[in-house]
Amino acid sequence: MQTSSAAEVHTNQSSWTLIGFYILILFFNLCLTAQVLTVGFAYFYNPGWWNIHVWLVRGYSGLSLILLVWVFFVPFPRRVQSLTASIPVLLGLQFLSIYLKTSIPLAIVHPLMGFTLFSVSTTLVHRVSLVVFPKVKNGEIPPL
């Protein structure tokens, strides 16, 4: 009969929380990609796609808050934490750029913030993948 030590159980739980975070950020990134594609469809093909674009952003933007809370309960590097924290900020700025009416239309920076959000999200997927699936050199034992 095998027994597992408390350290093994903790490591197993920790690895599942890391993998869960990775899956959620991947899903967020896929939703963001779909949102960008629907903008292209709406602009170049059929304006009816705009409703799907709006529905997507309203649907997945709540994930950014879940990710924000999650990233500070799991031992992630500061870079991953700061990238994760920037996502809800960028989403908030995007909402403001559309709904806040000023003398200078803020909507002109909306696409730029969208591309920045996509860049941050993609970079975050890459950074988290390096934490969750570290590269192991020949003969080395991977970190727990």
FENJO-V948483 format. One record per residue. N is the residue number from 1. RES is the residue in one small letter. SS is DSSP state (H for helix, E for strand, L for the rest). PHI is phi in whole degrees, -180 to 180 (* if undefined). PSI is psi as a letter, one per 20 degrees, with the letter a starting at -180 (999 if undefined). Layout:
# FENJO-V948483
{{N,RES,SS,PHI,PSI} {N,RES,SS,PHI,PSI}}
This chain:
# FENJO-V948483
{{1,m,L,*,p} {2,q,L,-98,p} {3,t,L,-117,q} {4,s,L,-105,p} {5,s,L,-78,r} {6,a,H,-62,h} {7,a,H,-66,h} {8,e,H,-67,g} {9,v,H,-64,g} {10,h,H,-61,g} {11,t,H,-64,g} {12,n,H,-64,g} {13,q,H,-64,g} {14,s,H,-64,g} {15,s,H,-66,h} {16,w,H,-69,h} {17,t,H,-70,h} {18,l,H,-65,g} {19,i,H,-65,g} {20,g,H,-61,g} {21,f,H,-62,g} {22,y,H,-60,g} {23,i,H,-63,g} {24,l,H,-68,h} {25,i,H,-70,h} {26,l,H,-63,g} {27,f,H,-62,g} {28,f,H,-58,g} {29,n,H,-65,h} {30,l,H,-66,h} {31,c,H,-64,g} {32,l,H,-64,g} {33,t,H,-62,g} {34,a,H,-62,h} {35,q,H,-64,g} {36,v,H,-64,g} {37,l,H,-64,h} {38,t,H,-68,h} {39,v,H,-64,g} {40,g,H,-62,g} {41,f,H,-62,g} {42,a,H,-65,g} {43,y,H,-79,g} {44,f,H,-100,i} {45,y,L,-121,f} {46,n,L,-150,o} {47,p,L,-59,i} {48,g,L,-62,h} {49,w,H,-67,i} {50,w,H,-61,h} {51,n,H,-62,h} {52,i,H,-67,h} {53,h,H,-58,g} {54,v,H,-66,g} {55,w,H,-61,g} {56,l,H,-62,g} {57,v,H,-65,h} {58,r,H,-70,h} {59,g,H,-76,g} {60,y,H,-99,i} {61,s,H,-65,h} {62,g,H,-63,h} {63,l,H,-61,h} {64,s,H,-62,h} {65,l,H,-73,h} {66,i,H,-63,g} {67,l,H,-62,h} {68,l,H,-62,g} {69,v,H,-68,g} {70,w,H,-62,g} {71,v,H,-65,h} {72,f,L,-93,i} {73,f,L,-103,i} {74,v,L,-121,q} {75,p,L,-73,m} {76,f,L,-102,q} {77,p,L,-62,q} {78,r,H,-59,h} {79,r,H,-62,g} {80,v,H,-65,g} {81,q,H,-64,g} {82,s,H,-70,h} {83,l,H,-64,g} {84,t,H,-65,g} {85,a,H,-67,h} {86,s,H,-76,h} {87,i,H,-64,g} {88,p,H,-65,h} {89,v,H,-65,g} {90,l,H,-65,h} {91,l,H,-63,g} {92,g,H,-62,g} {93,l,H,-65,h} {94,q,H,-65,g} {95,f,H,-60,g} {96,l,H,-62,h} {97,s,H,-64,h} {98,i,H,-90,g} {99,y,H,-98,i} {100,l,L,-87,p} {101,k,L,-97,o} {102,t,L,-131,r} {103,s,L,-65,h} {104,i,L,-102,p} {105,p,L,-66,o} {106,l,H,-71,i} {107,a,H,-62,i} {108,i,H,-67,h} {109,v,H,-96,i} {110,h,H,-58,g} {111,p,H,-63,h} {112,l,H,-63,g} {113,m,H,-66,h} {114,g,H,-64,g} {115,f,H,-68,h} {116,t,H,-64,g} {117,l,H,-61,g} {118,f,H,-64,g} {119,s,H,-64,g} {120,v,H,-63,g} {121,s,H,-63,g} {122,t,H,-67,g} {123,t,H,-63,h} {124,l,H,-64,g} {125,v,H,-58,g} {126,h,H,-64,g} {127,r,H,-63,g} {128,v,H,-68,h} {129,s,H,-63,h} {130,l,H,-69,h} {131,v,H,-78,g} {132,v,H,-74,h} {133,f,L,-123,m} {134,p,L,-66,q} {135,k,L,-75,p} {136,v,L,-113,p} {137,k,L,-80,q} {138,n,L,-56,p} {139,g,L,85,i} {140,e,L,-92,q} {141,i,L,-92,p} {142,p,L,-66,q} {143,p,L,-67,q} {144,l,L,-85,999}}
